[in-house]
Amino acid sequence: MENNRNNFPLHFLGDRLEFPPVETANGDGLLAVGGDLSPERLLLAYKSGIFPWFNDDTLILWWSPDPRMVLFPKKVKVSKSMRKVLRDSKFKLTQNTCFDEVMEQCALVARKGQDGTWITSKMKAAYAELHKKGFARSYEVWEDEKLVGGLYGVDLGHVFCGESMFSLQPNASKFAFIKMAKELDTKGYRLIDCQVHTEHLESLGAELIPRKKFMELL
């Protein structure tokens, strides 16, 4: 991927509720630094194709990568083994019954190539506030009344911006993701924003598209 975007200086955010154009992000997708995690700024970010991703020991970092990993709900892949899981009554799916606990479990997941979690206490508080305002949702997977998997993200009404998922039992997070994709498809959602590439998401049907196309769909 050509990296001439590094010619743009990194933008430092102040108190004003604004973001620079996503085209000014650097080659890694880093667009801006600073600002806050107020509900207003977070909603503006997601509506503008931007998301926060940072550690406790850094300033808030805002990203808009090119290409962008997305799932078109109609294209969700369901393997033969997952079709059996979906048919069985092993798992039960709920929505928005324990949003904070889902975030907490996502924060505890050890991830390859990451030291610690980006789901910091600041992030938890910010998304809990978004949830209270009706803009963040969680999907929970239960087995024998025990929470064993789930995911959460920001719901823009036509696009669902996935943030993180976890699984304490094999296939639990896949169960939540596939069920969510099928539901959003019936509701006419354009896409699920998966942000960056992972093999796990690719196996479920997610694909990389140019940021320009993502912004058009958004």
C-alpha positions in Angstrom: 0.0 0.0 0.0 1.4 3.3 -1.0 2.2 5.5 2.0 2.3 9.1 0.9 -0.2 10.0 3.7 2.8 10.3 6.0 3.3 13.7 4.5 0.5 15.0 6.7 1.4 16.1 10.2 -0.3 14.3 13.1 -3.3 16.2 14.4 -3.5 17.0 18.2 -7.1 17.4 19.4 -8.2 20.1 21.8 -11.5 20.9 23.4 -13.3 21.5 20.1 -15.5 18.6 18.9 -13.8 17.9 15.6 -11.6 15.5 13.7 -9.3 16.0 10.7 -10.2 14.3 7.4 -9.6 10.6 7.5 -7.5 10.9 4.4 -4.8 12.6 6.5 -4.2 9.5 8.6 -0.7 8.0 8.3 0.1 4.7 6.7 -0.8 2.8 9.8 -4.1 4.5 10.1 -3.2 6.8 13.0 -5.2 10.1 12.5 -5.1 12.1 15.7 -4.0 12.2 19.3 -5.7 13.6 22.4 -9.2 14.9 23.0 -11.5 13.0 25.3 -13.9 10.0 25.4 -17.1 12.0 25.8 -20.2 10.4 24.2 -20.4 13.3 21.8 -16.9 12.8 20.6 -17.1 9.1 20.4 -20.3 9.2 18.3 -18.8 11.8 16.0 -15.7 9.6 15.6 -17.7 6.5 14.7 -19.9 8.4 12.3 -16.7 9.8 10.7 -15.1 6.4 10.3 -12.7 6.8 13.2 -12.2 4.8 16.4 -10.0 5.1 19.6 -7.4 2.5 20.4 -4.7 3.2 23.0 -3.1 1.9 26.2 -3.3 3.2 29.7 0.2 4.8 29.4 -0.5 6.8 26.2 -2.7 9.7 25.1 -5.9 8.8 23.4 -5.1 7.7 19.8 -7.6 7.9 17.0 -7.5 5.6 14.0 -8.9 5.3 10.5 -7.1 2.5 8.7 -7.0 1.9 5.0 -8.0 -0.7 4.0 -10.8 -1.4 6.5 -12.0 -4.8 7.7 -15.8 -5.2 7.4 -18.4 -7.8 7.2 -21.4 -7.5 4.9 -24.0 -9.2 6.9 -25.3 -11.3 4.0 -21.7 -12.7 3.5 -21.3 -14.2 7.0 -19.7 -17.6 6.7 -21.2 -20.5 8.7 -19.1 -23.6 8.7 -20.6 -27.1 8.9 -19.6 -27.4 12.5 -21.1 -24.0 13.4 -24.4 -24.9 11.6 -24.6 -27.8 14.1 -23.9 -25.4 17.0 -26.6 -23.1 15.8 -29.1 -25.9 15.6 -28.3 -27.3 19.1 -29.8 -25.7 22.2 -26.4 -25.6 24.0 -26.1 -21.8 23.8 -28.7 -19.1 24.5 -28.3 -15.5 23.2 -29.4 -12.3 24.9 -28.9 -8.6 24.2 -27.9 -5.8 26.6 -28.4 -7.8 29.8 -24.9 -7.4 31.2 -23.1 -4.9 29.0 -20.4 -4.0 31.7 -19.6 -7.7 32.3 -19.2 -8.3 28.6 -16.7 -5.4 28.4 -14.9 -6.8 31.5 -14.6 -10.2 30.0 -13.3 -8.8 26.7 -10.6 -6.9 28.6 -9.4 -10.1 30.3 -8.9 -12.0 27.0 -5.2 -12.6 26.2 -4.6 -11.6 22.6 -1.7 -12.6 20.4 0.9 -9.9 19.9 -0.7 -7.6 22.6 0.8 -6.9 26.0 -2.2 -6.2 28.3 -5.5 -4.7 27.1 -6.6 -1.6 25.2 -10.0 -1.8 27.0 -8.8 0.5 29.8 -10.8 1.8 32.7 -11.4 5.0 30.7 -12.7 3.0 27.8 -15.0 1.0 30.0 -16.5 4.1 31.6 -16.9 5.8 28.2 -18.7 2.9 26.5 -20.8 2.2 29.6 -22.0 5.8 29.2 -22.7 5.2 25.5 -24.7 2.1 26.4 -26.8 4.1 28.9 -27.6 6.5 26.0 -28.6 3.7 23.8 -25.7 3.8 21.3 -23.7 0.8 22.5 -25.0 -2.7 22.6 -23.8 -6.1 23.8 -24.7 -9.7 22.8 -24.3 -12.3 25.5 -24.0 -16.1 25.1 -25.1 -18.3 28.0 -24.6 -22.0 28.8 -26.4 -23.4 31.8 -27.1 -19.8 33.0 -23.4 -19.0 32.9 -22.0 -16.2 30.7 -19.6 -18.0 28.3 -19.2 -15.5 25.4 -20.2 -12.3 23.9 -19.4 -9.1 22.0 -20.1 -5.4 22.2 -20.0 -2.4 19.9 -21.4 0.9 18.8 -24.7 0.9 16.9 -25.2 3.6 14.3 -28.6 2.4 13.1 -27.3 1.2 9.7 -23.8 0.1 10.6 -22.7 -1.8 13.7 -19.1 -1.0 14.8 -17.8 -4.0 16.6 -15.4 -3.4 19.4 -14.4 -6.7 21.0 -15.6 -10.2 21.7 -14.7 -13.0 24.1 -15.3 -16.7 24.4 -14.9 -18.9 27.5 -16.2 -22.0 25.7 -15.4 -23.1 22.1 -17.5 -21.3 19.5 -19.3 -19.1 21.9 -18.1 -15.8 20.4 -18.7 -17.2 16.9 -22.2 -18.0 17.9 -22.8 -14.4 19.0 -21.2 -13.0 15.9 -23.1 -15.1 13.4 -26.4 -14.6 15.2 -25.8 -10.8 15.3 -24.9 -10.8 11.6 -28.1 -12.6 10.6 -30.2 -10.3 12.8 -28.6 -7.2 11.3 -29.1 -8.6 7.8 -32.8 -8.9 8.4 -32.8 -5.3 9.7 -31.1 -4.0 6.5 -27.8 -3.0 8.1 -25.2 -2.1 5.5 -22.2 -3.6 7.2 -20.4 -4.6 10.4 -17.3 -2.6 11.0 -14.5 -5.0 12.2 -11.8 -2.3 12.0 -8.7 -4.3 11.4 -7.8 -7.7 9.9 -7.7 -10.9 12.0 -7.8 -14.4 10.7 -10.7 -15.1 13.1 -12.8 -12.4 11.5 -11.8 -13.5 8.0 -12.9 -17.0 8.7 -16.3 -15.6 9.5 -16.6 -13.8 6.2 -15.1 -10.4 6.9 -13.0 -8.7 4.2 -10.8 -5.8 3.6 -12.2 -2.9 1.5 -10.7 0.5 0.6 -11.4 3.2 3.2 -13.0 5.3 0.5 -15.6 2.6 -0.1 -16.1 2.2 3.6 -16.7 5.9 4.1 -19.3 5.8 1.2 -21.2 3.0 2.9 -20.9 4.7 6.3 
